[in-house]
Amino acid sequence: MHRFLRLLLAILVIAEIVAVQPSRSDDTQPPRIQEEVWALPLPHPTIAYVVRPVGLGPFPLAVMNHGVSLNPQERSFFPLVEFRDAAMWFARRGYLVVAPSGPGYGAAALDAPERGLFAVFYSKIGACENPNFREAGMAAALLDKWIIDYMTDQRLVVPDNAIVIGQSAGGWGAIALSSQNLPSVKAIITFAAGRGGRVGGKPNNNCAPDKLVEAAADFGRAARTPMLSIYIENDTFFGPDLSRRMIDAYTAAGGNAEYHLMPPFGGEGHFFVGSPEAIPQWSPLVSKFLDKHIQRNGG
C-alpha cells in the first residue's frame, strides 16, 4: 500500500489540486500542489494543514508554525491555516509543508470545566514580572520534533532534510528548536519571532524585553543550525531595536543567524508573512538562504 494511504483515516479533508506557474528561474517546472487536512497521532493529537506536491514523494519536510493568542475566544476561532500563501510557496519549491494548529486552538480551545471539557494550552509565559520565555519556546519546539519524528518514521518525507518556519511565537519556538541541533533539521526561518509583545494591547509595549534578549542568548549558546531571521520595520510587537538586540545576543552567544530588517509593510508589519503581497519581498531572501544551506535532492 502506498505510503500516503497510511494516513487516509487521519485525513479529514482533501481540498484541491492547485495548478501553479513556474516560481524558479531555471528550466525545471515546479510541481502541481495539493492541499489536505491531516489529524496527526502525536503524543498530543494535532490537526494540521498540509500542502505538498502532487506525486509519490517522498518530499523534504517543512514545518510551519503560527503565532499565539492568549485569548481563549480568539483561539477558538483561529484559522486552520494562517499563512496559506506562504505555505504554498514552500510547496512549490518541492516541500511537504505541515502547518499544525497548536494545542488549544480551534475546537481544542473549548474550555468548559463545569461540563468536564478542558482545553490544553501550554504556551503561556507567565507573569511579566518573571516571564518564562525559555520553556514557552521549548514547548513549541517539542511539537515540531514530534511532527518531524512522526513524518520520518512513517517514511512520508525525505529523512534528515527538514526545515522549520515560524512566525511570532511560532518563530520563537523555532529559535528554541535551533538550540537542540537536531540532525533532521537543516535550516530555520523566522518571521517577527518573539514573545511578550504588545502587552495590554499597547504598541511597542513589551513584557520584560531584557529577559527576552537573555533567553535568545541562552538558545544561541547551543544553537548551530543555520537560521534566517526576518523582521519588519513597522512591527509593533517586536520593533527594530528589540529584534536586533535579540539576534545580536543570539549570534554573540554562538548562534548561526542572518538578520534582515524589511521596510514597513502595511499598517502593521508583524503579520507580514501572512500577506500574499509580501511574498515578492521575502521570497528572494528565503530562496538564497535555502539554496545556500539545503541540498535539494532533486526536490
ZATIVO-654947 format. One line per 3 residues: their letters; for each residue z, x, y of N, C-alpha, C. Coordinates in steps of 0.05 Angstrom, whole numbers, plus 5000, padded with zeros to 4 digits. Each point is the difference from the previous one (the first is absolute). Last residue first. Layout:
<recs>
A = Z/X/Y/Z/X/Y/Z/X/Y  ...
</recs>
This chain:
<recs>
GGN = 4895/5288/5359/5006/4973/5011/4993/4997/5028  4994/5081/4940/4977/4981/4998/5005/4973/5013  5064/5071/5001/4995/4992/4973/4978/4980/4997
RQI = 5046/5046/5080/4989/4973/4998/4996/4991/4971  5074/5064/5049/4977/5005/4983/4989/4972/4992  5060/5025/5089/4997/4985/4976/4975/5008/4985
HKD = 5031/5035/5088/5023/5002/4981/4995/4987/4973  4936/5004/5077/5013/5026/4999/5019/5003/4976  4956/4918/5020/4980/5019/4991/5012/5028/4997
LFK = 5053/4932/5038/4997/4996/4971/4979/5020/4989  5014/5001/5093/5025/5008/4987/4996/4997/4969  4931/4970/5056/5001/5029/5001/5025/5010/4984
SVL = 4990/4907/5010/4979/5011/4983/5001/5031/4999  5058/4954/5059/5008/4997/4972/4979/5011/4981  4981/5001/5092/5023/5017/4995/5008/4999/4970
PSW = 4932/4941/5030/4991/5028/5000/5022/5019/4994  5022/4906/5008/4987/5008/4976/4988/5028/5000  5046/4951/5074/5017/5016/4982/4984/5010/4976
QPI = 4956/4949/5070/5016/5020/5013/5015/5018/4980  4945/4924/4974/4984/5022/5010/5016/5022/5013  5047/4922/4970/4990/5017/4978/4982/5022/5011
AEP = 5043/4926/5051/5011/5027/5001/4988/5019/4979  4979/4905/5008/4988/5014/5022/5011/5029/5002  5035/4936/4937/4975/5011/4992/4986/5016/5022
SGV = 5108/4988/4990/4977/4990/5014/4974/5012/4990  5091/5024/4973/4995/4973/4992/4975/4988/5012  5039/5086/5022/4986/5001/4975/4993/4973/4989
FFH = 5051/5008/5083/4973/5012/5001/4985/4998/4974  5091/4972/5038/4985/4986/4978/4971/5009/4999  5062/5034/5066/5014/5003/4975/4984/4988/4976
GEG = 4978/5000/5098/4987/5019/4982/5013/5001/4973  4987/4923/5078/5022/5013/4985/4988/5018/4979  4943/4954/5060/5025/4996/5015/5024/5013/4987
GFP = 4902/5042/4982/5009/4972/5004/5026/4998/5016  4986/5094/4978/4984/4981/4985/5011/4972/5004  5004/5112/5041/5010/4973/4998/4980/4981/4987
PML = 4989/5100/4969/5002/4987/5026/5010/4971/4997  5030/5074/4926/4976/4985/5008/5004/4987/5028  5042/5087/4944/5007/4978/5018/4975/4988/5010
HYE = 5032/5065/4911/4979/4991/5018/5010/4976/5017  5034/5086/4926/5007/4979/5019/4977/4994/5018  5021/5046/4897/4983/5000/5023/5007/4976/5018
ANG = 5059/5058/4919/4989/4976/5013/4982/5007/5023  5071/5038/4920/4972/5006/5005/4987/4975/5012  5108/5043/4998/4981/4980/4991/4971/5007/5009
GAA = 5085/5048/5020/4984/5009/4978/4979/4980/4991  5062/4999/5078/5018/5003/4976/4984/5009/4976  4956/4981/5081/5017/5024/5005/5018/5005/4976
TYA = 4945/4922/5001/4985/5025/4994/5017/5025/5004  5040/4916/5019/4991/5000/4973/4985/5026/4993  5025/4983/5089/5024/5006/4984/4992/5002/4970
DIM = 4933/4973/5059/5007/5028/5006/5024/5008/4983  4975/4911/4997/4982/5016/4984/5004/5030/5006  5054/4937/5048/5003/4996/4971/4983/5019/4984
RRS = 4991/4998/5095/5025/5013/4991/5004/4997/4970  4927/4956/5039/4996/5029/5000/5025/5014/4991  5006/4908/5011/4983/5006/4977/4995/5030/4998
LDP = 5048/4967/5075/5016/4999/4975/4983/5007/4976  4957/4998/5084/5022/5020/5000/5015/5000/4974  4931/4933/5014/4990/5028/4997/5022/5021/4998
GFF = 5029/4900/4972/4983/5011/5021/4993/5030/4995  5031/4913/4942/5003/5030/4998/4981/5013/5019  5009/4907/5007/5020/5004/4979/5007/5030/4998
TDN = 4930/4964/5056/5027/4996/5013/5022/5001/4979  4896/5042/5015/5018/4989/4979/5027/4997/5012  4914/5037/5039/5015/4976/5010/5015/4986/4978
EIY = 4951/5081/4981/5014/5005/5025/5016/4976/5010  4984/5023/4896/4984/4988/5021/5016/5001/5026  4994/5057/4897/5016/4983/5018/4981/4991/5023
ISL = 4997/5050/4895/4986/4989/5023/5018/4982/5015  5000/5082/4921/5018/4982/5015/4985/4991/5025  4983/5048/4897/4987/4995/5025/5017/4978/5014
MPT = 5021/5077/4917/5004/4974/5013/4985/4999/5027  5016/5060/4898/4987/4997/5025/5002/4972/5012  5075/5045/4936/4976/4984/4997/4986/4997/5027
RAA = 5086/5042/4984/4977/5018/5001/4974/4985/4996  5117/4986/5022/4973/4990/4997/4978/5022/5002  5100/5005/5011/4991/5002/4972/4970/4994/4997
RGF = 5043/4999/5086/5011/5024/4986/4989/5003/4972  4983/4923/5057/4982/5022/5002/5009/5025/4986  5054/4920/5006/4978/4997/4982/4982/5024/5000
DAA = 5069/5001/5062/5011/5001/4973/4978/4996/4979  4979/4989/5091/5004/5029/4993/5010/5003/4972  4994/4913/5033/4973/5011/4996/5002/5029/4993
AEV = 5079/4958/5023/4992/4991/4974/4972/5011/4994  5035/5016/5086/5014/5016/4979/4992/4992/4972  4966/4950/5072/4988/5026/5000/5013/5018/4979
LKD = 5038/4916/5013/4974/4997/4988/4985/5027/4998  5082/4996/5046/5004/4999/4971/4974/4996/4985  4998/4997/5094/5007/5027/4991/5004/5002/4970
PAC = 4984/4915/5042/4977/5016/4997/5006/5029/4991  5049/4904/5002/5009/5028/4994/4976/5018/4996  4965/4910/5017/5027/5002/4987/5004/5029/4992
NNN = 4936/4963/5083/5001/5009/4973/5029/5003/4990  4929/4957/5076/5029/5000/4997/5006/5006/4970  4913/4983/5046/5009/5027/5002/5031/5002/5000
PKG = 4972/4902/5012/4981/5022/4997/5014/5027/5005  5051/4912/4962/4994/5013/5026/4982/5024/4995  5044/4937/4935/4974/4992/5010/4992/5013/5026
GVR = 5079/5021/4946/5004/4976/5017/4974/4990/5012  4985/5093/4968/5026/4987/4995/5004/4977/5019  4920/5064/4976/5003/4974/5016/5025/4985/4993
GGR = 4982/5072/4927/4987/4997/5026/5005/4973/5012  5028/5048/4912/5019/4995/5022/4986/4996/5027  4949/5059/4927/5019/4978/4995/5017/4996/5026
GAA = 4896/5046/4967/5027/5003/5011/5017/4976/4991  4886/5031/5014/5023/5001/4981/5026/5003/5014  4898/4986/5021/5023/4989/5016/5025/5000/4983
FTI = 4926/5023/4939/4994/4988/5026/5025/4989/5013  4969/5076/4915/5018/4980/5013/4990/4992/5027  4975/5051/4898/4989/4993/5026/5019/4979/5012
IAK = 4992/5081/4915/5015/4977/5012/4988/4996/5028  4974/5053/4897/4999/4999/5030/5014/4974/5009  4996/5028/4907/4986/5023/5012/5000/5000/5030
VSP = 5058/4962/4909/4993/4993/5027/4988/5024/5014  5035/5003/4910/4980/4979/5000/4990/4993/5028  5072/5062/4981/4974/5012/4993/4978/4979/5002
LNQ = 5089/4995/5062/4990/4990/4974/4973/5013/4993  5074/5013/5073/4978/5018/4990/4991/4992/4973  5071/4966/5064/5003/5002/4971/4978/5017/4987
SSL = 5006/4976/5094/5022/5019/4994/5003/5003/4970  4939/4936/5038/4990/5028/5002/5021/5020/4992  5021/4907/5007/4987/5007/4975/4990/5029/5001
AIA = 5036/4964/5079/5021/5005/4980/4988/5009/4974  4940/4972/5065/5012/5026/5008/5022/5007/4980  4963/4916/4989/4981/5021/4991/5010/5028/5008
GWG = 5049/4925/5030/5003/5003/4971/4981/5021/4989  4990/4978/5089/5025/5015/4997/5006/5003/4970  4927/4947/5023/4995/5028/5005/5024/5017/4997
GAS = 5011/4908/4994/4985/5010/4977/4992/5028/5002  5041/4958/5073/5019/5006/4979/4987/5009/4974  4930/5004/5068/5027/4994/5009/5021/5007/4979
QGI = 4910/5001/4954/5003/4994/5029/5029/4994/5006  4940/5059/4918/5020/4981/5009/5000/4996/5030  4952/5046/4900/4996/4993/5028/5021/4981/5009
VIA = 4972/5076/4916/5018/4978/5009/4996/4997/5030  4943/5042/4907/5008/5002/5027/5018/4977/5007  4967/5054/4902/5007/4977/5017/5004/5009/5029
NDP = 4978/5043/4908/4981/5001/5023/5004/4977/5019  5037/5019/4907/5006/5023/5017/4980/5003/5023  4962/4938/4925/5027/5011/5002/5002/5023/5020
VVL = 4936/4911/5001/4998/5029/4995/5027/5012/5002  5000/4897/4975/4992/5018/5022/4997/5028/4990  5027/4928/4944/4984/4985/5018/4989/5017/5023
RQD = 5063/5013/4919/4973/5012/5001/4981/4985/5017  5097/4987/4983/4981/4980/4990/4972/5011/5000  5070/5053/5035/5007/4995/4972/4980/4981/4987
TMY = 4993/5017/5093/4992/5023/4985/5005/4995/4970  5028/4936/5062/4971/5000/4999/4989/5023/4984  5094/4994/5012/4990/4978/4984/4969/5001/4998
DII = 5045/5063/5055/5006/5005/4971/4988/4978/4983  4993/4991/5094/4984/5022/4990/5004/5005/4970  5054/4935/5042/4972/4991/4999/4982/5023/4989
WKD = 5091/5018/5014/4997/4981/4978/4971/4992/4997  5022/5054/5074/5001/5015/4975/4997/4982/4976  5007/4960/5085/4975/5015/4997/4998/5015/4974
LLA = 5081/4958/5022/4980/4980/4993/4973/5014/4996  5069/5053/5032/5004/4994/4972/4980/4979/4991  5006/5024/5092/4986/5020/4984/5002/4994/4970
AAM = 5048/4947/5061/4972/4994/5002/4984/5020/4982  5091/5017/5008/4996/4975/4985/4971/4991/5000  5026/5076/5051/4999/5006/4971/4997/4974/4983
GAE = 5011/4993/5095/4975/5012/4993/4997/5005/4970  5082/4969/5031/4980/4979/5004/4972/5010/4993  5071/5061/5001/5000/4984/4976/4980/4976/5002
RFN = 5011/5059/5076/4990/5015/4976/4998/4981/4976  5036/4971/5085/4971/5002/4999/4990/5012/4974  5089/4954/5037/4994/5016/4976/4969/5000/4997
PNE = 5072/4986/5089/4979/4991/4983/4994/5019/4977  5076/4978/5073/4998/5020/4979/4978/4992/4980  5013/4953/5081/5020/5020/5005/4999/5023/4979
CAG = 4946/4920/4995/4989/5021/5017/5020/5022/5006  5005/4940/4909/5006/4998/5028/4989/5024/5015  4950/4978/4909/5028/4998/5008/5003/4998/5030
IKS = 4918/5003/4946/5010/5027/5008/5029/4999/5007  4932/4940/4928/5015/5000/5025/5011/5028/5006  4946/4963/4923/4989/5020/5019/5015/5000/5027
YFV = 5001/4943/4913/5017/5024/5000/4990/5021/5019  4999/4892/4962/4988/5015/5023/5017/5025/5004  4989/4906/4935/5006/5029/4998/4985/5013/5022
AFL = 5040/4894/4986/4978/5018/5006/5009/5029/4997  5035/4904/4953/5008/5023/5015/4976/5019/5004  5038/4894/4966/4976/5016/5005/5008/5023/5019
GRE = 5055/4923/4968/4997/5021/4980/4975/5017/5004  5034/4929/5057/4983/4990/4979/4996/5021/4978  5050/5019/5078/5012/4975/4991/4984/4987/4978
PAD = 4969/5080/5043/5022/5004/4981/5013/4974/4990  4906/5029/5041/5016/4975/5002/5023/5002/4980  4907/5053/5038/5028/5008/4996/5018/4975/5006
LAA = 4891/5040/4990/5016/4976/4998/5029/5007/4993  4923/5060/5004/5019/5000/5023/5018/4976/4999  4926/5017/4940/5024/5015/4992/5021/5001/5022
AGY = 4912/4961/5011/5018/4982/4986/5026/5014/4992  4957/5057/5070/4986/4977/4989/5021/4981/4986  5041/5093/5005/4978/4989/5017/4986/4977/4987
GPG = 5070/5062/4964/5012/4983/5020/4979/4988/5020  4974/5089/4950/5021/4982/4991/5012/4984/5023  4901/5034/5016/5026/5011/4995/5020/4980/4989
SPA = 4894/5003/4985/5018/4985/5017/5028/5010/4994  4911/5062/4983/5021/4983/4990/5013/4984/5022  4904/5048/4979/5017/4995/5024/5022/4980/4992
VVL = 4921/5070/4955/5021/4982/4994/5018/4997/5024  4894/5038/4973/5022/4997/5020/5020/4979/4990  4920/5070/4962/5013/4975/4993/5025/4998/5017
YGR = 4911/5058/5030/5028/4998/4991/5006/4972/4989  4916/5038/5043/5003/5003/4971/5028/4997/4989  4961/4987/5091/5000/5029/4994/5004/5005/4970
RAF = 5007/4913/5034/4972/5008/5002/4996/5030/4997  5087/4963/5001/4986/4992/4975/4971/5009/5001  5052/5012/5078/5007/5020/4979/4986/4993/4973
WMA = 4989/4939/5071/4987/5026/5007/5006/5021/4979  5042/4916/4993/4973/4999/4991/4985/5026/5007  5087/4989/5032/5001/5003/4970/4971/5000/4989
ADR = 5011/4982/5092/5006/5028/4994/5000/5005/4970  4990/4912/5028/4976/5016/5007/5004/5029/4995  5074/4941/4986/4978/4995/4981/4976/5018/5006
FEV = 5103/4995/5022/4979/5018/5011/4975/4998/4982  5079/4947/4983/5002/5003/5029/4976/5016/5012  5020/4932/4911/4990/5027/5007/4999/5002/5031
LPF = 5043/4925/4965/4997/5014/4975/4990/5029/5004  5056/4953/5079/4974/4997/4986/4999/5016/4974  5090/4954/5041/4985/5025/5002/4974/4998/4985
FSR = 5076/4937/5014/4973/4993/5008/4982/5025/5002  5093/5006/4977/4990/4979/4982/4971/4992/5006  5047/5063/5054/4993/5012/4974/4988/4978/4982
EQP = 5035/4974/5083/4975/5014/5004/4991/5012/4973  5083/4960/5001/4980/4979/5003/4972/5014/5004  5078/5055/4994/4992/4987/4974/4978/4980/5003
NLS = 5016/5089/5060/5004/4971/5003/4991/4986/4974  4991/5094/5021/5028/4994/4994/5006/4971/5002  4907/5059/4976/5012/4981/5018/5029/4995/4991
VGH = 4918/5082/4985/5023/4985/4993/5007/4979/5021  4902/5053/4965/5025/5004/5014/5022/4981/4991  4919/5031/4932/5003/4987/5026/5027/5007/5013
NMV = 4934/5057/4927/5026/4986/5005/5001/4988/5028  4931/5040/4914/5001/4994/5029/5023/4982/5007  4951/5072/4921/5021/4980/5004/5004/4997/5030
ALP = 4918/5037/4932/5011/5001/5027/5021/4978/5001  4941/5059/4917/5018/4979/5010/5008/5005/5029  4908/5023/4936/5024/5012/5012/5016/4977/5013
FPG = 4941/4971/4918/4996/5009/5027/5025/5014/5010  4948/4977/4896/5022/4997/5019/4993/5012/5028  4938/4937/4969/5021/5019/5007/5003/5021/4978
LGV = 4939/4919/5008/5019/5006/4979/5023/5018/5008  4949/4933/5071/4992/5019/4979/5023/5006/4982  4993/4972/5108/4991/4986/4977/4992/5021/4979
PRV = 5074/5025/5074/4971/4999/4995/4995/4983/4975  5087/4975/5055/4990/5023/4985/4970/4998/4997  5102/4955/5038/4971/5000/5006/4989/5026/4988
VYA = 5095/4932/5000/4985/5023/4988/4971/4997/5009  5109/4962/5022/4971/4997/5005/4986/5025/4990  5096/4963/4961/4985/5020/5016/4972/4990/5004
ITP = 5111/4976/4964/4973/4990/5005/4985/5020/5017  5086/5017/4930/4989/5002/5027/4972/4987/5000  5103/5020/4942/4973/4988/5000/4989/4996/5028
HPL = 5068/5074/4969/5002/4976/5017/4972/4988/5001  5001/5065/4941/5029/4994/4998/5008/4978/5019  4900/4991/4979/5016/5024/5007/5030/4994/4995
PLA = 4904/4953/4985/5025/4999/4986/5017/5025/5003  4924/4947/5064/5005/5025/4987/5028/4999/4986  4917/4932/5036/5029/5001/4997/5006/5024/4983
WVE = 4911/4980/5066/5012/5006/4975/5030/4996/5002  4899/4974/5049/5029/4999/5003/5012/5005/4973  4899/5028/5048/5015/4986/4980/5029/4999/5009
EQI = 4889/5030/5030/5028/4995/5008/5014/4983/4978  4910/5073/5005/5010/4973/4994/5029/4999/5006  4901/5061/5026/5029/4998/4995/5008/4971/4993
RPP = 4909/5075/4998/5010/4974/5007/5030/4999/4993  4964/5097/5018/5000/4978/4981/5006/4974/5014  4947/5084/5047/5027/4992/4992/5000/4975/4982
QTD = 4922/5076/5008/5005/4972/5007/5029/4993/4992  4957/5098/5027/5013/4984/4979/5006/4972/5010  4962/5076/5050/4981/4982/4987/5012/4983/4978
DSR = 5056/5037/5088/4983/5012/4980/4982/4979/4987  5067/4983/5068/4976/5011/5011/4982/5012/4979  5070/4914/4990/5000/5029/5001/4973/5010/5009
SPQ = 5022/4908/4985/5020/5009/5019/5001/5030/5001  4929/4912/4969/5008/5027/4997/5020/5008/5021  5000/4898/4978/4980/5019/5009/5010/5028/4996
VAV = 5026/4909/4941/5007/5017/5022/4976/5017/5007  5038/4904/4943/4978/5020/5004/5006/5016/5025  5071/4949/4933/4991/5003/5027/4977/5020/5001
IEA = 5053/4926/4931/4987/5026/5000/4986/5003/5027  5092/4940/4976/4971/5001/5005/4990/5028/4996  5090/4958/4971/4991/4988/5025/4970/5001/5002
IVL = 5076/4991/4923/4978/5018/5004/4984/4988/5023  5107/4989/4966/4977/4990/5014/4978/5022/4999  5082/5011/4952/5004/4972/5009/4974/4989/5011
IAL = 5030/5079/4925/4983/4994/5023/5002/4971/5008  5043/5037/4922/5014/5006/5025/4984/4995/5025  4967/4990/4911/5022/4981/5002/5015/5004/5026
LLR = 4930/5059/4979/4989/4974/5006/5023/4979/5003  4998/5100/4982/5015/4987/5021/4991/4972/5006  4961/5058/4934/5029/5001/4994/5016/4986/5021
LFR = 4905/5016/5004/5008/4974/4988/5030/5000/4993  4955/5078/5035/5008/4981/5021/5008/4973/4988  4968/5071/4943/5026/5006/5012/5009/4980/5021
HM = 4936/4972/4917/4997/5016/5024/5027/5003/5014  4992/4988/4894/5000/4983/5024/5000/5018/5025
</recs>
